[in-house]
């Protein structure tokens, strides 16, 4: 009878130990959403960091490595015993466009864990104007044209064109006047009474979000 009772108690003890102390070793992994970032210069995107835990409830300290100059990351919270944190990436306005491989790091009792965060930086929206030819020679009573090239960077919006510095008797016309494409044609018409000289004109382009850009144009009336 004593042997039977001992065997029963031992079996019960083993059963309880398997149900409470068995299973996987404490562990965790870092999951990111989104798993990659495509941003423009000057942006501040956020990434949701999930700490996928297995039999582990302790603290995990988070930090970012691999960031180039003028790119930084801030975690909120930076150390947590929960399953979530938010990473804010700050991309400076003059960061060189290109592909970078950032690394999100975690440090907890089971050890260090890492996961990659690819970052692609694109140029900030911008545009500039170029005029071909940069000098027009137009006789009185005649007209001539120049091509306005709109050099765009991550920008497809309209640019409203104009001319500053026109003397009396000289008129201008753009085709189109507010292009969303990369070119426009400027026609200058010189009246019969315009004095003979060189006029320094300025072709302007405006977008409400990006502001004004300009380029020089010389008009020679012989």
ZAMARGU-4260 file (C-alpha; in steps of 0.2 Angstrom, whole numbers, plus 5000, padded with zeros to 4 digits):
<rodrens>
0) 5000/5000/5000 | 5014/5012/5004 | 5023/5009/4987 | 5006/5012/4978 | 5003/5029/4987
5) 5021/5034/4984 | 5019/5030/4965 | 5003/5040/4964 | 5010/5055/4973 | 5025/5055/4961
10) 5014/5053/4946 | 5004/5068/4952 | 5019/5078/4955 | 5026/5075/4938 | 5009/5080/4930
15) 5009/5096/4939 | 5026/5101/4934 | 5023/5097/4915 | 5008/5108/4915 | 5016/5123/4923
20) 5035/5123/4920 | 5036/5115/4903 | 5034/5123/4886 | 5045/5134/4876 | 5060/5144/4882
25) 5057/5163/4886 | 5059/5172/4870 | 5053/5187/4860 | 5054/5194/4842 | 5052/5212/4835
30) 5039/5215/4821 | 5038/5231/4812 | 5023/5239/4803 | 5026/5245/4790 | 5041/5234/4787
35) 5050/5247/4775 | 5049/5266/4773 | 5048/5276/4757 | 5049/5295/4762 | 5054/5312/4755
40) 5067/5323/4763 | 5061/5332/4779 | 5048/5319/4783 | 5044/5311/4800 | 5036/5294/4797
45) 5031/5282/4811 | 5033/5263/4813 | 5023/5252/4825 | 5035/5240/4834 | 5027/5224/4841
50) 5036/5214/4853 | 5030/5196/4850 | 5033/5187/4867 | 5034/5169/4871 | 5034/5165/4890
55) 5042/5181/4893 | 5035/5197/4901 | 5050/5207/4906 | 5057/5224/4900 | 5064/5226/4882
60) 5075/5241/4879 | 5073/5248/4861 | 5086/5258/4851 | 5090/5261/4832 | 5106/5258/4823
65) 5112/5260/4805 | 5105/5278/4803 | 5115/5290/4792 | 5119/5308/4797 | 5103/5318/4799
70) 5092/5303/4802 | 5087/5298/4819 | 5074/5287/4828 | 5064/5290/4844 | 5054/5276/4853
75) 5039/5279/4864 | 5041/5270/4875 | 5060/5267/4874 | 5059/5253/4886 | 5043/5243/4889
80) 5036/5227/4897 | 5021/5228/4886 | 5020/5222/4868 | 5020/5238/4858 | 5030/5254/4855
85) 5030/5268/4842 | 5046/5272/4832 | 5047/5290/4825 | 5060/5292/4811 | 5066/5310/4808
90) 5073/5313/4791 | 5083/5329/4788 | 5079/5340/4774 | 5096/5338/4766 | 5099/5319/4768
95) 5106/5312/4752 | 5092/5303/4743 | 5095/5284/4742 | 5092/5267/4751 | 5098/5264/4769
100) 5096/5249/4780 | 5091/5254/4797 | 5091/5241/4812 | 5078/5241/4826 | 5087/5233/4841
105) 5079/5225/4857 | 5088/5221/4873 | 5079/5210/4885 | 5082/5195/4897 | 5082/5182/4884
110) 5095/5192/4874 | 5097/5204/4860 | 5085/5204/4845 | 5086/5214/4829 | 5076/5217/4813
115) 5079/5227/4798 | 5070/5243/4793 | 5074/5247/4775 | 5073/5266/4772 | 5072/5274/4755
120) 5074/5293/4755 | 5067/5303/4740 | 5070/5321/4735 | 5058/5333/4742 | 5046/5341/4730
125) 5054/5355/4720 | 5056/5363/4703 | 5067/5375/4694 | 5065/5385/4677 | 5077/5384/4662
130) 5075/5395/4647 | 5081/5391/4629 | 5087/5402/4622 | 5091/5413/4636 | 5093/5428/4624
135) 5080/5433/4611 | 5084/5446/4598 | 5067/5453/4591 | 5065/5467/4579 | 5051/5480/4581
140) 5034/5473/4575 | 5040/5455/4576 | 5038/5440/4588 | 5049/5426/4594 | 5048/5411/4606
145) 5058/5403/4619 | 5055/5386/4627 | 5052/5386/4646 | 5058/5369/4654 | 5051/5365/4671
150) 5064/5353/4680 | 5053/5344/4692 | 5058/5333/4707 | 5045/5323/4716 | 5032/5336/4710
155) 5019/5335/4697 | 5008/5350/4701 | 5004/5366/4691 | 5017/5380/4689 | 5009/5397/4685
160) 5021/5406/4673 | 5024/5425/4671 | 5036/5438/4665 | 5043/5453/4675 | 5052/5468/4668
165) 5043/5469/4651 | 5045/5487/4644 | 5030/5496/4637 | 5025/5490/4620 | 5031/5472/4623
170) 5018/5458/4627 | 5020/5440/4632 | 5010/5424/4630 | 5013/5407/4638 | 5007/5391/4630
175) 5001/5383/4642 | 5001/5397/4655 | 5000/5385/4670 | 5008/5368/4664 | 5008/5352/4674
180) 5020/5345/4661 | 5038/5349/4659 | 5038/5363/4645 | 5029/5379/4640 | 5032/5390/4625
185) 5034/5409/4629 | 5030/5421/4614 | 5036/5439/4615 | 5029/5452/4603 | 5038/5469/4601
190) 5028/5484/4597 | 5034/5496/4583 | 5038/5510/4595 | 5049/5500/4608 | 5066/5508/4610
195) 5081/5499/4604 | 5091/5492/4619 | 5094/5476/4629 | 5080/5472/4642 | 5083/5461/4657
200) 5068/5451/4660 | 5063/5438/4673 | 5053/5423/4669 | 5044/5417/4685 | 5035/5401/4690
205) 5024/5399/4705 | 5016/5384/4714 | 5005/5388/4730 | 5014/5374/4740 | 5032/5376/4734
210) 5033/5395/4731 | 5041/5405/4717 | 5056/5401/4706 | 5063/5412/4692 | 5076/5412/4678
215) 5084/5426/4668 | 5079/5431/4650 | 5087/5444/4639 | 5077/5453/4626 | 5087/5463/4613
220) 5078/5475/4602 | 5090/5480/4588
</rodrens>
